């Protein structure tokens, strides 16, 4: 039985599968960028050495890690590995310090990009000619892998290295784009550039835009996928989902992250720290039936709300029963994650205003990339008024974005 030597990730089961299992897997609809690299593009490296920016999601459609596959090719020289937030194996909690170390199996240095520095340093890049970036995104601006990609590109431009993005699908699809667009005063590691909250781009497309429109100017190459279409959400790709971080165990949690991930700083629990992170919204003592009925009356596209109760494994809400709704995605092609987040907040304000906490202005505004949601809630604005306030900047973003799209 053949097993990958790179990662044995208990959180994400990211080891390469048994050969017999791989042989039984149906061919995916999409050929990933890392598979194109392994089959064809590696020849264009010549004698140049590579560093690989990756984590447990950097696998082929047959669930073999890019690191193992690249090292098996004796013509490819791998000098170092670089890991984002949550670490190389995706087992570190959100915001946890990630250390650098030497991988005991490969002997390669593993440089943390979520530790003392978030930019690859000149010393880290010594002896490396090309940086390969192979990490699965979720399609939300606040997911920090996008910022890591931008910082890798910035360092590459500074130190004269190439960056190859091995492209992957956007699990939420590329057909829907939702605001708000990041406002410059709220720039942070969860939003570096004026990008929509739900941008509807692959990492390859996003990298092209950041590099050109926002002036990074790295020597950039995108290894595009084959068979991918903008209308695809994750199940359409035929690919196996690998947990991208501790609170994103499934593709559904990836779609829900730009929804309920935006409401936790306002006093609404989103079930992180449970078996179904991001799938719930509520609070202690909330009238679940009333909340569900009010939300379902809105007839939001692609979603249904079920009255529910849950408890978290730890943290502030430990040992308390929380009540509210389970967010059931009925049609992922229609689901408006950010609009649904606004409706969750506005409805909570309407039926049980004491559940909302809007005093932590810094945290709320940085999460959303704007102060308009917080001030809109304080000013008793409707959902339509709040969303309309984002329209002009969102339209401008869509026009800019169209120049960098790779897939029809």
N, C-alpha and C positions, 0 to 999 in steps of 0.2 A: 504494500500500500504506500502510495506516494503522498507525502504531506509537505506543505510549505514550511520553511525554516524561519521565515521572517517574523510573523506575529502569531502568538497564541492568545487571542483576545477573548477572555471569558465574557466580557460585556457584549461583544458583537459577533462572536463565533467567526472571526475573520481569517482563520487558517484556511489554507488551500484544501479543497475537499478531496476525498478519496477518488482515485482515478475512475473507479466503477461508477461513482455518483456523478462525476463530471460527464462521463460518457452517456448517462441517462438524461442529462439536462437537455431540455429543448433549446434549439438555437434561439437566441434573443432576436427581437426585431431590429435592434440597434447594435451596430458595431462601434465599440467605444474608441476614444482617441488613444488610450493606452494599447489597445489591440492593434490599431493601425501602426503605432510606433513599433511594437514588438515584431510585427510582420514585415514592415516595409521601411519606415522612416529612420530606424536606427542606423541604416547604412549611410545616411547623410551626415552622421556624426564624424565620420572619418576616424581620426585618432584622438578626437577630443574627449576629455573626461567629463562625467556628469555628476551632479548632485541631485537628489530626488526629494522634493517637498511633498510629503504624503502622510497618510495615517492609515487606519484599518480599512478605510473605504477605497483605497487605491488598489483595486483588484479588477481583473478582467471579468467578462461575463461568465466565465467558468470558476470564478472566485479564487483565482490564483493571484497572489500579490505581484504588483509590478516589480518590486525589489527582487523577489526571488526569480522571476522570469528574466529580468535584465541581467542579473548576476550569472544566470545559467548560460547566457550568451558570452562566450569568452572574448568576443570582439568588442564588448562594451565594458568600459572602465568606470565603476561606480566608486566615487571618492567619499561621499558623505550623505547622510540623511538629515532632513529638517522636519520638525514636527510642529503643528499648530496648537491652539488651545485644545485641551482635553488629552494631549499627548499622542505619541505615535500609535498607541493601541486604543485610544479613545476611551480610556478608563478613568480619567481625571474629571472631577466635577467642574461645573461652570465656574470660571474665575479662579480656579486653583492654580497655584504656581507649578510650572512644568520645568523640570531640571534637564540639563544636558547630561549625556552619559555615553559610554561605549557599548554598543550592542554586543552581548556576549556570544551570539551565534555567528554573526558576520564579521565581527571585529571593526565595524564601521563606526565612526563618530556619529552620534545622534544629537544634532544641535537644536535646542529648544528655541522656538520663535514666540514663546509665551512665558518667558522667564526674565532674566536680566535685561534682555533686549528683544524687541519684536522685529527688528531689521536684521537680516544676515549681515554680519560684519565682514570686513576685508579679510580677517584671519580665517573666518569660517569658510570663505569662498576660495581660499588659497588652493591652487591646483585644479580648480573646477572651471570648465569652459562653458558648459551649458547646464542650466537648471531646468529639470523637468518638474512640472506641477501637476499632481494627480490626486485631487481631493474632491469628494462629492459635496456639492452645495445643496441648500434647500430653497433657494430663490428669494430669500428675504435679506434686505440690506443689513439688518442688525446681526446676522450670523457672521461671526468674526473670521471665518475662513476667507471671505472676500477681502477683508482688510489685510490679512496675511498675504494673500496673492498680490495686492497692491504694494505692500512693503517689499516683497521679494522682487517685484518689477523695479521699484525705485532703487534698491540696492544693486540690481543687475545693471541698470543704467549708470549708476555712479562708478561701478568697478569694472565696467566693460565686459559683462557676461551676457550670454544669450538666455532667453527664457522661452521654453516650449510649454504651452498649455495643452495637456492631453484632455480633450474636451469630454464632458459628461452631460447627461440630460438635466434640465431643470425639472425636478420632480413635480412641481406645481404647474408645469406647462409654460409655454411662451405666448399664449394667446391673450392672457389677461394681465394688464398692468394697472396697479393701484397706488395712489398717493398715501401719505404726503411725500414730496421730494425733500430731501435733507436741506435745511437752511444752514448757511455757513457758520453761524454762531453756535450751532449745536454739534459741530464736528467732534468726533471722538473715535475710539477704536471700534465702536459699533456703528460707525457711519463716517467715512472719511471724505466722500465726494457727493455732490448733489445728484443722488440716485433715488428713484422712487422706492418706497418701502417694499413693494412687490414688483420687481423690475422685469420679470418675464424674459430673462436672458440666461443663456448658458455662461459658464465661467469664461469660455473662449470668447464669446461675444462681449461680455463685460470687460474682459482684459483689453480687447481692441479699443473699446470706447475710452477706458481709463488712460490707455497709453497715448491715444491721439488727441481726444477732445480735452483731456485734463492734463496733458503735458508731461507725462512720465517719460516718454521717449526712450524706452528700452528697446533693445533689439529683440523683437517679439515674433514668435511663430505659434500659430494655433494648429494643432493636429486635429482636424475636424472628425466628427463621427460620420458614419454612413447609416442611412436608413432612418435618421431622426427627423421628425417633423414638429413644427411649432405647436401644433394642436395636441401633441402627446402629453398626457400626464403619466406618472410613473408606471401604472399597470399596463399601459399601452406599449411600453418599451420591451416587455418580456424579460427584463433584468431582475435579478435577485437584489432586494434591498439589504444593505449592510448598515447596521446602526451607525449613524454619523456622529453621534455624541450621546451621553448618558440619557438625556431627555428626548432624544429623537430615535426611538427604537424601531419605528415603522414609517412608511411613506405617508401615512395619514397624519402622524404627529408632525412630519415635516410640513405638510400643508396647513396644519393648525397653528404652527409656531408664529407666523405673522398675524395671527388672529388673537388667541388668548395669551401669547407671549407678550403682548403689548398692554395687557390690562392689570398685571400683577402689581405694578407700582402704584395702582390706584385703589388698592384694598380688595380687589376681586381675586380670589384664589383660582389658579388655573391647573391645579392637580399635578404640578411638578412635585416629585417626591412620592408618586404613586405608580401603580402599574400601567396607568394610561395618561402619561403626561400630556398637557395641553388639551385634553379632551373634555374638560369640565370648566365651568365658570360659576362661581357662587361665593357664599360667605357664611359665617356663623349666624344662624337664625334667619336666613333668607326664606321667604315663602316660595318654595320650589315650583309648586303647581302654578302659582300666579305668574312667576317669571317665565316659565315655559309657555304658558298660554299667550302672554303678551308678545313674546318673541315670535311664536308661530303665526300669530295674527299678522305679522309684517310680511309673510310670504316671501322670505328672502330666497334668492336662487340657490339651488343645490344643497340646501341644508335643512335639517329638522332638529328641534330641541326637545329633549326628553327630561322631565323632572327627575332629579337624581340626588343621592346623598353619597358622601365619600369621606375618607379620612386619610391624612398623609402619614408617611412613615416617620417623619421627624420634623424639626424646625419649629417655627412659631405656632403652627396650627396642629402640632402633634397632639393626639389623644382627644381631639375635638371633632365632632361630626359636623361636616360642612354640607350645606344644601344649596341647590341651584339647578343647573342644567348640564346635561351631556350634549356636546355638539356632535351631531351625527351627519357626516358628509354623505349625502344621497347621490350627488352627481359632482365629482371632482372637476369636471370640465366647466361647470357653471359657478362653483363656489367662490364667493367674493370674500376673501379672508379679512382684509382690512376693513371693508364696509361692515362686515359682521362684527368686528371688534368695536366699531363705533356704536352699532346698535346695542350690543351687550351693555355698554357703558350708559348710553342715553336711557335705555329701558330700566336699568338699575336705578338711575337717578330719579326716574319717574315713579317707580313702584316702591322703592325702599332707599331713599337718598342717604340714609345714615351708613349704608354699606360702602359708599364711595369715600375715598380719602384722597384729597387733591392738594394736601399741604406740602408734599415733597416735590416741589416744582422742578428742582434740578434733575432728579431721577426721571420724572415723567417726560420732561421736555427732551432730555437726551435720548430716552428710549424711542420716542416718536420722531425726533429730528425737527421738531417744531413745538412752539408753545400754543398753537391754535386749538389743539384738542382740549388741553386743560382749560384755557380761557373760554373756549366755547361751552364747555360743560358748566363752568362757573357763571357764564352769562345766559344760561338757559337756552342755548341755541339748539335747534333741531338737528337730527342726523344729516338731513339734506343740506342745511346751512353750513355745517362743519365740512362736509365733503366738497361742496361747491367752492369753498374757500381754497381748496387745493388745486382746482381745475386748471388755472392758467399755467402754473409751474409744471403740472403733470403733462399738459399738452406740449409744452416746450421740451420736456424730457422725452416724450414719445417721438417727437420729430428728430431729436438728436440721436436717439437710440436706433432709429430706422437705418441710419447710415452704416451701422456696424453689425447688423444681423447676418448670420451665415446660413440659416436654414429656412426653408419655405413652409 
